[in-house]
Amino acid sequence: MAAHGSSMDGNGGPQLPPALPFTLPHLSRLSWELGARVVDDEAATTESVWERTDGSWGLSVYRVTTATDILCVRSPTGRERFYGTPDAPLESARQQLAAAANWRRVG
């Protein structure tokens, strides 16, 4: 449920759920408690909020440092999973997300 077939990629690292139209290298999976605490911190800013057009999945992107973002992925059951990623590869992912017919930006 948490990844493309499993929660780890071929190199042993975490993967994003297959519902997202992109993959990212160098992901770090955060516990729910840590992820929620980091994105609720006053230093974190919401960069964008996305949802699938059928409303089943959601994605929020938070800037937490000058070079690090946190992704909060919300499943159809409401479960949130947090992933840390360097900002640089995320720009390509944003473009893929914007071009995906079944995702829309809502914030």
N, C-alpha and C positions, 0 to 999 in steps of 0.2 A: 504494500500500500504506500510506503514512503518512497519508493524509488522505481526505476525501470527494471522491474523484476526482483529487485532486492534493495536493501538500504545501503549497499556499498557498490562502488564501481569496481572494475577489474583490478584496480590498484589498491583496493581496500578503503577507499574514501567514500563519503556519503554522496548520494545522488538526490536530485529533486524528483518529485512525483512526475510520472509520465503525462499528467494533465497539462503541465507547463510546456509551452512550445519552444523551449530552449534548454540547454545544459550549461553548466558552469564548471570550470576546473577549480581546484583549490577551495572547495567548500569545507566549512567546519560546521558540524551539527551541534547545536546548543540545546541544553535541557530547556523544557518549557519555562521553568522558574527563572533561569538565567536570561533567556531570551526576552521574556516579559519584563524583567527588571531593566535590562539594557535599553529596550525601546521606550520604556516609560521614563527614563532618565531625562532631565531637563536639557542635557547636551545633545540628545538624539532629535533629529528632525525627520518628519515624514516627507519622502521624496515623491512617492506616487502610490496610488491604490488602484488595483485592477480587479476585475471579476470576469469569470466566464459568462458569456451571454446567456447561458441557461441558469446562471446563478449558483451553480454547484460548487465551484472553487473560487477562492479569493487569494490575492497576493498583495501584500504591503511591503514597500521598500523604504527602509530607514537609513539615513546617513548617521553613523555613530562616531566616526573619526574622519579626518581629512582624506583617508585612503581606504576606509572600510565601511561596507554596508551590511545591514542585517535584512534578510528576507523573512517575512512571516507568511507561511503558506497555510491557508485555512481549507480543510477538507470539507466535503459535502456533509459530514456529520458534525462539523463545527470544531474539530480538533485542530489546534494550531501547532505548527512545527517551525522552529527557527533555525536559520542557516546564516553563518557569517561568510562574507566573500570580499575579496579585494574589489575596489571600485572599477578598475580598468576593464576587466572582461564583462562587466555588467552593462556597459554601453551597447555592445552588440546584442545582448539579451533584450534590452529595452526596445531596440529596433525590431527584433523578431516578435516581441510581444505586441507592439503597435501594429505590425503587419498581419498578425493572426486574426482571421475572420471570427473566431469564437471567443476572443478576449476583447474587453473594452476598458478604457481608463475611466475611473469614477472619482478620482481624487488626486 
